[in-house]
Amino acid sequence: MVQLYNLHPFGSQQVVPCKLEPERFCGGGRDALFVAAGCKVEAFAVAGQELCQPRCAFSTLGRVLRLAYSEAGDYLVAIEEKNKATFLRAYVNWRSKRTENSRVYNITPVEISFCVGYVAVMSDLEVLILKLEPGSKNGERVHHNPRKTNNRMRRTEEGISNEISQLESDDFVICQKPLELLGEKSEQSGLSVTLESTGLADEKRKYSHFQHLLYRRFAPDISSYVLSDDIKLHSLQLLPIYQTGSLTSDGKNLSQEKELLSLFCFFSLPHVGYLYMVVKSVELMSVYQYPEKSQQAVLTPQFLHVITSNNLQCFTVRCSAAAAREEDPYMDTTLKACPPVSMDVCALRIQLFIGLKAICHFKNHIILLTKADPEAIPERRQSPKRLLSRKDTSVKIQIPPAAEAGWNLYIVNTISPVQLYKEMIDYSNTYKTVKTQSCIHLLSEAHLLVRAALMDASQLEPGEKAELLEAFKESCGHLGDCYSRLDSQHSHLTLPYYKMSGLSMAEVLARMDWTVEDGLQKYERGLIFYINHSLYENLDEELSEELAAKVVQMFYVAEPKQVPHILCSPSMKNINPLTAMSYLRKLDTSGFSSILVTLTKAAVALKMGDLDMHRNEMKSHSEMKLVCGFILEPRLLIQQRKGQIVPTELALHLKETQPGLLVASVLGLQKNNKIGIEEADSFFKVLCAKDEDTTPQLLVDFWEAQLVACLPDVVLQELFFKLTSQYIWRLSKRQPPDTTPLRTSEDLINACSHYGLIYPWVHILISSDSLADKNYTEDLSKLQSLICGPSFDIASIIPFLEPLSEDTIAGLSVHVLCRTRLKEYEQCIDILLERCPEAVIPYANHELKEENRTLWWKKLLPELCRRIKCGGEKYQLYLSSLKETLSIVAVELELKDFMNVLPEDGTAAFFLPYLLYCSRKKSLT
């Protein structure tokens, strides 16, 4: 359906001073209008102060039948007729005012439209759209003929016509049924198309095959039992929209820099026009019903202009709506919106012009040819097939020779998009107080008008773009107002339109009508949707106390379940705590005794300074339920302001009173994807007032809790690195944790498989250091336990052990543990013999097993013998270790092998008991 509005898209008009009666005309280049009359072409200026002034004139070879201008190459093409022969000629030097021209090959022209590799072909009742493509297609043969043209389509059509005519008789006429084929199905049209390169060198042949996009066939109207030749298609046109944001550039050099975004095809019957989109998909966008018979139409990015015998009609188009969706992937989301392509078109104006004959569009001008015909006398040739026959039905018009027609060529200036937009807005005010779609429809038309003008940026004056952008934002605000007042399936569009308007939440609320009717305030779904989403998006805007009170009252009436959530928004920071508590208590009495209400009341109680109420609320549920409550509303603990994480007052209080609950709650948020890993780390640092380089104990507790929880999205080695780096730093600096750790090393070993049992020899090694305090030993035990665990990548920690000196027992134990995990047993034996001999045998018992048992006699035994010979204060420790080593070796080796590993200069009496045991063990077994 076409909506009709009485608006004023047309402005002033000027008469073009043509010397002869115009027959054909078209716009050309940056600043020209071509007018053809008989065998002469005149060019006029259509820009600046020289509007309508003659530019040049030249003669053609024959009478001009059609005119077209090519932006690429800046030349004019004319279809000319002379001596019943038709020629296609190109004039490449018209700007130099000479009459010379360059001639192209003599061919039979058909009515076509060509644009950036797309070709539309139209006959009387058929339309075919093709896309020309470079490169060879499998199995397709391309014909090249420099001298003749083989028009396969025309031949096929003639063949069909001949076949039909053979079937016709005096009593019957055959009419093909209407048909529409889209995409690949259009290949089934029955038309055969062959590409030929005529007179082109091989290197200049750009296209070698084509793709069918659309075929549509119309049937003649036989409802009146008379077939008329004037029921034909007219005004075939392809309109491109480019990615650069401009439509049909002004300069020749820009044409190659633009990327095609959308392409539209228009054609029309006398009473109906059709607009298709034909790039990524082929679909019918709009159908235009004319109030009277049309003669010609011209499509622009903003409008469709149609002429009848006495009227210039202006219709809206949906090209900018379709192009916006092609250009912006965020269109039709909560971020951006645009009126739908399927929205009904409307007629903005029907302007009276007597005797309209032709129309052309150029920039912001409409060129019209009018001719006041004298009274015509129609005569029809009689035919035996008068009824239901399409033969011999042409109308002959006889004009008295004395009567001369008066003609004029007009340039009609269209008013600026901003001026027309303002008129539309004023017109829409008549619907402002009525909740109907009419207001939205007209505001949508105004929005699309501005959007289309912004896409056509090359046509804008320097200051016009800023004015259009302001109008665009204003139109978004008006549409947001309309959708906010509706309770329909489209009410969600309130959010993206208000976002695009640039209005703050406070400005939007100020536009609302807060008056109460019949003692009951009603809030529509669109406004509730917008406010709810805005409060969830952490906008850096704080509502005043008054507006915050209105918002909570609004949600209490419309969606009471959302009241706890909206009270947690940073934008509601200024609400009076007493007001917030009163609404929360009303929820309690209404049956909303949920964990979320309890936590929200506890948070509000803190703001009120009522610690007793806070403690009572927190004690009313178990810790597990409290964690679930925080997962339902993370903003009870964590908020964002100006892109920074800000802990809430409740989080700060829990840090001091219930740190375990706080860590468990943040862990629950991470587990449920309510907070990221880096966000959680930043939260704890900000919470504990630590800079980026300092790690608070509460964050270490959180990392340890992550390991215990075995979260699937946590990278283990990264978490290991964080923990070991912190343990090592505190051990190297002798820095105790700033708060008491929530878990001991024993707790972690019992609860988490990543923390392994500490090796027995490590305890012996550590027991020699009696000066370590409890916190120091806890960090050391956790680090040792991680190294002893099954998941730890030892090689990754070696570069970070440098701050931990081996001069201390703590550092020594870590270094020896790491070397042991790397199977550097001999080096570890040397270190232990030197630094802690009492740990050597426990170390060997634990580590020198299976394939490593040979080290008992190959490394440990000779090393002990060597050190005993040297004597010293550790002589007794070495001697004790040697005895235990000999006992092990005597069991492991045969007598001969045992004797071979003993030192040659040893005392026989010392080794004799072990030799006797080794010799008797075989008989004992």
N, C-alpha and C positions, 0 to 999 in steps of 0.2 A: 504494500500500500504506500502511496506517495502522500506525505504530509504537505500541506500548502500553507506557507507563511507569506505575509506581505512585507518583505524586506526590500532593501535598496542596494543591491550589489553593483549597480551601474552608476557612473558619475556623468561627467560632461561628455560631449561628443563634438567632433570636428568633421567637416566635409573635405574629402580628398579631391583636389582640383584635377580630375582626369580630363584629357582632351577628347577622348572617345568613350563610348558606352562600354563599361567593363563587362567582359564575358567570364574571365577567370582571374583569381588573385590568390596570393599566398604570402605568408611572412617569410623573411629570409635574413639570416645572419644576425648581427648584433643590433642592426639599426635600419632595416629596409623592409619595404612592402612592395611586392611585385604585382602589377596589374596588367592583364593581357586583353587586348581588343583586336579581333581580326588577326592581322599579321604583325602586330606591333606590341612591344612590352615596355611599360614605363615603370621606373623605380622611384619610390618616395621615402623620405626619412620618417621614422616613427620613434625618434628618441630626442630628448632634450628640447631646446628652443626651436629647432628646425622641424618640428612635428608637422607632417603633411606637405613639406616642401619637396619639389621634384629633385631627384638625384641624377637620373640619366634616362635615356630612352634608346631602344634599338629595335630593328626589324627582324622578323623571323622568316624562315623559308616558306612556311605555310600557316594556315589558320590554327591558332593554339586551341587544343582540346582540353589539356590538363597541364597544371603547373605544380612543381614540387621543388623544394630547396634542400640541398645537402649541406649540413654543417661541416662534415669532413670534406675538405677541399674548397669550401665556399663557392659552390657553383649552383646554377639554376638549370633544372631539367624540364623540358617541355615536350609533350606529345603533340605533334603537328600533323595536319592533314593537307595534302595538295594533290590535285588531280586524282582523287579517290585513293591515294596511297598514304599510308600512315608512317610517320617518322618519329624517332626518339632522338632529341638533340640536347646536348649539354653546353651551356654557356659559362665558360670558366673565367672570363675576363670582363665581366659586366661592370665591375667597379671602375675600370679605366675609361668608361663611356665610349668605347668603340663598338662597332656593330659586328666585328669579326667574331666568329664562334668556331668551336671545334666540334666536329660531328662524330657521333658514335654509329655503330652498325644498325642497318635498317632491319627493324624486327617488328613483329606483331605484338603490341602491348596488351596487357590485361590489367585490371584494377587490383593493385597490390599495395601492401604497406610493409616496409622493411625497417628493422631496428635492431642494432647490435647482434646480428646473427639470427634473428627471428624473422620469418616471412609469413605474412597473412595474405591469403588470396581469396577474393570474393567474386562470385557470379551473382546472377539475379536472386537466387534463393539458396545459395550454398556458401559456406565459409570453411576454409581449411587453413590451419596454422601449423607451420613447420619450424623446427629449430635446426639451423645449419651447423654442422660440427666439423672440426678439422680432423685429419688423420683418416686412414683407411678402415673401412668396416669389413669384417670377415665375409668373404664371398660376394661383396658388392662391387659391381663394375661401374666405373665412372666414365662417361663419354666426354670426349673433347673434340670440338669441331670449330675451326676458326672461321668458317664461311657461312654456315647455315645454322638455323635454330630448329630444334626438334621439340615442339611443345607437346609433350605426351599427355599432359592434363587436358588440354583443349581437345586433342584428338579423341581422347576417351569420352569426354563429355559429348562431342559430336556423334560418336558412335552410339551412345545411350539414347541421344535424341532421335537419331535415325531409326533405332530399333523400336522406340515408342511410337514414332509416327507411322511405322508400318502396321502397328496394331490398332491405330485409331481408324475409326470409320465415321460415317455421317451421324451415327447414333451414340458413339462412345468417345470419351477422352480419357487417357491414362494419366493419373496423377500419382507421383511417388509420395509415400507417407513421410511425415516429419521424423527426423532422426538426429540424435546427439550422441557422439562417441568421444570419450575423453581418454587422453593418454595413449597407451599402446593400442587400445581398441579402435582408435581412429584410423589405424591402418586397414580396417575392414570396410572403409567407405566405398571401395570400388574404384577409386581414382588412382591412376598410375602416374607416378611422378619420377622423372629422371633428371638428374643434375647434369648440366653441360657447361663447360667453360668455353666461352666464345671469344676468340681472339686474345686470350691471355697466355702469357708465357708460364711454363710450369712452376717457376719459383714464385709467381704472383697468385697462384691458386690457393686461396685460404681455406675453402670449405670443400670437402670431398664426399660427405654423406650427410644425411639428415635424419631427424627424429620427428615422428608424427606426434602432435600435441592435442589437436582438437579438430573435429569435423562436425559441422552442424548443417542440417538441411531443413528448410521450411517448406511447408505445403501451401499452395495458393488458397486463398479464402474463397470457398465455393458456396458460402452461406447465402449469397444473393443470387445464386444461379448464373452469375455472369463472371467470367474471368477477365480481370483488368490487368493491362500491362504495367500499370503504375504500382502494383503490389510487388515491390522489389526492395532488396536491401540497399542501403546507402551508408555513407560516412564511415567506412572502414578506417580504423586508426589504432596504432600501437603507441602506448605511452610508457616511457621508461622512468624509473626512479633509481638513483644511484646511491651507492654506499657512502659517498663523500658528503651526503646531506644536501646535494643540489640536484635539481632536475634540469636537464638540458642546459649545459653551461653556456656562458656568454662568449668565452674565448675558445679559439680553435685549439690552442695548445693544451687545454685541460681535458679534452675528450678522451685521451689515452690514459689519463691518470685515474679515471673514475672506474669503479667496479659496480656492475649492475646488481641492484638489490631486488627490485621487483619490476615486473612488466605486466601491463594491462592491455587488453584488446577490447575495443568497442566497435559495434556495428548495430544498425538499426533498421527496422521495418517502419513503414509510415506511422504506425500508432504505438509501437513498442521498441524500446532500446535495450540492448544487452551489454553488460560489462563483465568480462572474464579476467581472472588472474592466471598468468600462464608461465610462471618460472619454476619454482620447486614443485608445485602441484598445479593442476589445471582445474579450476572450479568457477562456477557462475557466482559472481559476487552480488550483482544488483540487476533488477529488471525495472525499466522505466516505462510507465504508462503515460502517454501523452493525452492531454484533453482534446487535441485535434490533430489532424494529419500533419506530420512533420515533412520538411523538405530537405533539411541538412542538419547535422549536429557536429559539434567539435568538443573534444574531451581535453580538459586541463587538469593539473594536479588538485585543484580545489573544486572545480565545478564542471558540469556538463551543460553546455549552451546549445539550445535547440531552436531552430527557426521554423515557423509555419508560414502561411501566406501573409499573415498580418501580425504575428507576435514573436517576440524574442523571449524565450523561456530559460530560466536558470535553475538547474537542479544540483543538489549536493552529491558528492561521490565519496566512496569509502577507500580511496587509494592510500591515503595517509594511514588509515587504521591497519590496512594489510601490510604496508611497508614497515610500520612500527614493530609489528610482531616478527617480521623477518629480520629486522636489525637488532632488536634487543632481546636477549634470552630471558631477561627478568620480567618481561611483559606478562601480564595476567598472573602475577604472584602477589604476595602481600607487600612487595616493594613498589611495583608499578602497575598501572592499569591503563586501558584505552577502550573507548567505546567499541562495541563489537562490529565486525564487518557485516554481519547479518542485519544490522539495524536498518529500519525502513528509511529510504531516502526521502527527501522533501524538495518541493519547489519553493524557491525563495522569492521569485518575482516573475510575473508575466508582463512584459513591456510591449506596448503597442508600437508597431512599425508597419506602415502601409507598403504592400508590395515587396516583401522580403524575397530575395532570390538566392543569395549565397552568404556564407559566413566563414570567417577565418579568425584564428586567435594568435596574438603575438604579444608576449610579455604581459603587461597589464592593460592590453587593448583588445577590443573586439572589433573586427572589420566587417562591415555589413554592406551588401549591395542591395539596393531597393530599386524597383521599377514599377511605376504605376501603369499597368496594362490598360489599354482601352477595352471597351466591351468586346469580348471574344465570342465568336459564333461557333460552337462545336458541331462538327458533322462527323458521323460515323459511317464508314463504308458497310453496306449491308453484306451479310454473309449467310449462306444456308446453315451454317453451324453457329448461329447467334447464341444459342443457349448451351451453357456448359462447354464452350469451346475456347481454346486459347489462341485460335488462329484468327487473324484479321480483325482484331478488336482494338486497334490503335485509334486514338482520338486525333482528328485533324483540327487544328485551330486556324480559323481564317480571320485575319486582321484587315480591316479596311485600310487600303493604301494611304488614305488621307490622314489617318490617325497616327500620330507619332507618340511613342511612350516617353515619359519623363523618368530619368534615372538619377540616382545619387549613390555615391560611395562614401560611407561614414566610418570614422574611427571613434568608437565608443570607449571612453576611459572607465575602467572598473575602479571602484574606490578601494582604498587600502584595506588589507585584512584586519588591522586593528580597529579601523572605523566601523567596518561591518560587524566585527566581533562585539563592539560596544552596543551597536544597535540590537544585536541578538540578545545580549544580556538584559538590556532595557525591556525588550519584548517578553523575555522570560519572566519578568517580575509580575506579569499578569497571572502566572500560575504559582507564584511563590507560596501562597497560603494554602494551596490545594495539594494534597498528597496524591498526585497523579503522575503517570509516566510522561505526560506532555512536557512538563518542566525539564525532566531529565533528558528528553529527546532534543529539545532545543538547545540546552546547555551542552549536550554532547556534540551537536552540530557546530556550535561555537568553538568547542575544544578542538575538534578535528580541523576546522578552518585555520586556527592558529598553528596547530601541529604541522599541517601541510605547508604553511608559509615558512616555518622554521626549517623544514626539509629542503626548501627551495632557497637556500642561503645565498646563492649567487645573485639572486634578484633583489636582495635587500639593500636599502640605503644604510650608511654607517650607523646612524642612531636608531634605525628601525628594529634591529635585532634585539636590542635591550628592551625596547617597548614590547616586542612580541613575547620575550621571555617573561616579562612581568604579567602580560595578559595570559600566558600559559599557566603560570602559578595561580593567578586569580580564578581562571576557569576550573582548575583542579579543586580549589577551595569551594566554589559554588557546587560542583558535583558532589564533593564530600558532604556538604550541607544537605543536599537532596537525599543522598543515600542514608545519611544518619537519621532522617525523619521517616524512613520506610522500614517496615517489618516484613521483608520479602526475601526471596532466595538470593537476591543480589545485594543485600545489605552489607555483605562483607567488603564490597568495593569502597565503603567509607574509608577504610584504613589506607589503601594505596593512594587514593586521590588526596587525602589530607597529607600524606607523606610528601607527595609531589608538589603540594601547594607551598611547602616551606613554613606552614603555620605551626607555632608551638602548641603544646597541649592546653596551656592556659588561654591562648588566643582562640582555640577551637571551642573550649568550654564557654568563653565569653560570648560566642556567637549563638549559643543555645538559648531556647526559650524556656525559662524555669517556672513560668506561671502554672499554677495548679488549677485544673478544671474539675468541677464537681467534687472538690475536696480530695481528689485522688490524683497523684502525680504518676504519669506513665512515661517510661523511657523505652524508645524503640531499639530494636536489636542492632541496627547499624551503629548507633552511638556507643552502646555497651561493648560491641565488638572492637571498636576503635580504641576506647579507653582501656579496655582489658589488655589488648596487645601492646599498647603504648607503655603501660605500667610494667609489662613483662620485659620490655626491651632495654631496660637500664638507661633510659634517656637522661642526659645531664640537665635535668630540669626539675626544680623543686616547686611544687604547687604551694600557693599561699594557704594559710590555715583555713580561710573561708572556702576556697575551692576544694581543698582536701576533704573538708566536712561534707561538701555537696557530693563529691565522688563516692564517699563511703555510704552516704544516704541513698545515692542512686543504686549502688550494687545491693544494698540491703533490701531495696524494693524489688529490683529486677532479678538479681542472681545472688541470693544470700550466701550460697556456698563459696562464692569467690571473695567474701569479705576478709577472711584471714589472709588470703594471698595478696590482695591489693594493699592491705595494711603493712605488708612486708616490703613494698616497693620503695626504693630510695626517693622517688618523687613525692611520696606521702610523708616525708620526714617531719614536716611542720604541723602535722595534725595534732590537735590537743589530745594528750593521753587519756583524759577523762572521757572525751567523746568516743575515742576508739574503744575504751573499756566498756562503755555503755552499750555499744552495738555488739560487742563480743558476748556480753551477758545476755542480751536479747537472743543471741543464737543459742546459748545454753538452754534458755527457757523454751526455745522452739524445737529442741531435740537434737541440736548440733553439738553434742558432747563428744567431739572427736579429739584425737590426739593433737591435730593441727590447731584447733581452737585453744587447747590447753597451753601449747607452746607459745602461741601468739599472746595469750593473756600473761604468761610468765615474762615475755619480752616487754610488754607494755607496763607491767608492774615494776620492772627495773627502771624504766623511764620515769615512772611516778615516784621512785625511791622507796617503794613498799617491798622490802626484802622478805618480810614474813609471807606476804601473798605469793611472792615469787617462789619461795621454798615449798610452800604448800602445793602450788601447781606442779612443780617439778617432781614432788614425791608421789603424786597421784597416779603415776604410770611407771612401769618397769623401764630399765635402761634400754632394752631392746625396742620397746614401743617408742621411746623418745627418739632413738636413732631413725626409726621408720618415719616419724614426724618430720625430722630434718630432711630426709630424702624427699618427702612430699613438697617441702618448701625450703630450698637451699638458702634463700635470702634471709632466713632467720639467723644464719651464721655469716654468710658471705655476700657482700654487695659490690657493685662496681660503680665508680664515679669518675668521670672524665678518663675512662680507660684504665683506671687503677683499681686494684682489689682493696676493698676496705672491710675489715672485720666489724661485725655489729657489736653493740654494747653487750648483747647476750653472749657472744663468743668470748669477749674479754672477761666477762664474769665467770664463764665456765672454765677458762684457762686457770683461774685461781682456785675454783671450788671443785670442779669435776673434769680435770684434764683427760682422764680416761674416756669419759663420755664424748668429749670434744674430738679426740683422735678417732674413736670408733665411728662417729658421725661423719667426719670428713672422708674416712675410708669407705663408708657406705655411699657417699656421694660419688666418689671415684668409681666404685664398683658398678654403679647405676648410670655412669656416663653423664653425671650432672656437673662434674668438674674435671679438668684435665690435670695431667701430672705436674706440669710446670705451674699451673694456677694454684694447685694445692701447696707446692713448695713456697710460692710467693706469699700465700695466705699465712702460713705459719711464721715466716720471717717478719711480715708486717705485724702480725698479732703479737709477737714477742719483742717488737721494736728493735729488730736486728737489721744491720745493713746487709747488702748483697753478699759480702764476703764472710759473714759470720753465720754459723749454723746453730740455732737454738736446740736444746735437748728435746723439746717437744716435736721438732721436725725429725730428729733422729728416732724418737718413739714412733712417729708416723711411718718412717721408712721400715723400721723393724716390724710394725704391724702389717705393712704391705707384704713383706716376705712371709709372715705367718699366714696371711690370708690367701697367698698364692694367686693373686689376680692375674687373669689371662692376658690382659693388655699391657702388663708391666714387663719391660725388658730386664731380665734377671741380672745380666752382667752389668748393666747400667746402675741398677740398684745396689749390687755388690760394691761397685766402685764408689758410690756415694757413701755407703756405710764404712767401708775400710778406710777411705780418705779421712773421714771424720774421726774414726778411732785412732788412726795413725797421728793425725794432727794433735789431738788432745794428749796422746801418750808422749809425743815428742816435746810438747810445750808444758807437760805436767799440768794441763788445764782441766780442772774438774768441770762436770756439766753444770749448767746454770740452774737446772731444777733436778729433782730426784727422778731418775729413770723409772718409767712405768713397769719395765720388765727387767729381771736379772738375767744373767747368762744362763742360769739353770732353767729359768722359765722358757727362754727361747729354745734351748736344746730339747726340752720336753714337748714344746708345742710346734716346732718347725723342723722339717727334715733338712732344710738347707744349713742349719746349724748342727755340726757334727760333735760327737763326743771328743773331748780333748784327750790327746794321747797321754798315757801314764807317765812317760818319761818327762813330759812337759811340766807336770806338777812337781816332780823332783827338782827340775831345773829352777822353777819359779820359787820353790820353798826356800832356796838359798838366799832370796832377797827379802829380808824381814822389815824393810823400811817403807814398803809400798802401802798407801792408804787404801781404803775399801773402794772408793770410786775409781781409783787408778787401776786396781786389779779387775774391776768389773769391765772396764773398756778393754783391758788386755785379754780377759777371758772371752769376750764376745769376738774379738778379732781372731784369736786362736781357734775358736770354735768354727768361725766361718772358713778359715783355712783348712781345718780338718773335715769340713763338710764335703759332700759328693759333687756339688754343683759349681764350685768355685774355680775360675780360670786363674791358675797361679801365675802364669807368665804375664798376665795383664797387670799384676800388682808390683812386680819387681821394680819397675822404674820409679815407683812412688815410695819405696822403702828407705830412700836415702835420708830423710829427716830423722828416722828412727835408728839411733846409733846402736851398734853392737856392743858398745862399752857398758850399756846397762843390761841387766838380766832380762828385762822385758823386751828390749830390742833384740838381744841375742836369741831369745826363744822364738821370736817371729821369723828372724832370718834363717835359723836352723830349720824351722817348720817348712818354710818355703823351699829351701834347698832339698829337704827330704822329699817333698811332694814332686820336685823335679828330678828325683832319683840321684842326687849328688851325695851318695852315702859316705864315700871316703873323705870328702871335705868336711862333712858334718862330724865324723869320728874324730878328725884332727882338732876341730874347734872344741868339741866337748871334752876331749882329753886335756886340752889346754885350760879351758875355762871352768868346767864342772865335771871332773872325773867320776863323781858319784852317779852321774846320769848316764854314763856310757853303757854299762851293762843293761839297764832298763831300755835304753835306746836300741841296743843291738837285739835284745829279745823281741822287741816290737817290730823292728824294721828289717832285720837281716834274716829273711825267710825265703824258702823256696829257692829261686835262682840266685838270690843274693846271699845265701848261707855261706858261700865260699869266702865271703869277706871276713868271717870269723877268724879263719886261719891265714888268709892271704893279706889282710889289712890290720885287723885289731890285734891279733897275737903278736906279730913282729913289732908293731908300734908300741905295745905295752912293754915288751922285753927291752926295746931300745930306751924307753923312758926310765925303766927301773935301773938300768945301768948308770944313768945320769944322776940318780939319787934326787935329792931335793926335798922340799917340804911336803910334796905330794906323793912321796915314795910309798907310804902305807896304802894310800888310795889306789895307786897303780898296782901294787902287789895284790890287793884284795880283788881288783878287777881281773888280774892275770889268772888268779886261781879259778875264778868263775868261768873265765874264757877257756882254760884248759879242760875244765869239767865238760863244757859243751863240745869242744873239739874232740875229746877222747870218745865221746859217744858217737860223733858223726863220722870219724875216719877209721879206716883199718889201721892195724898196728904199724905196718910199713909206711903208710902215708903219714901217720901221726908222727913217727920218728923223723920223717923228712922235713916236717914243718917246724920242728923244735930247733932252737938256736944251737949251733955247734959248740959254743963256748959256755953253755949253761951248766949249772951245778946238777950232777946226776941225781943226787939225793933229793933235790927239790922236785924233779920231774918224774922220779921213779913211781910214786903212788899212781899217777895218771897213766903211766905206761902199763903198770900191772893191771889196772882197771880195763884199759883198752884191750890187753891180751886176753883177759878172762871173759869179756862181754860176749864173745861168740859162744863159749861153752855155757854161759848163763842163759843165753837165749835158746 
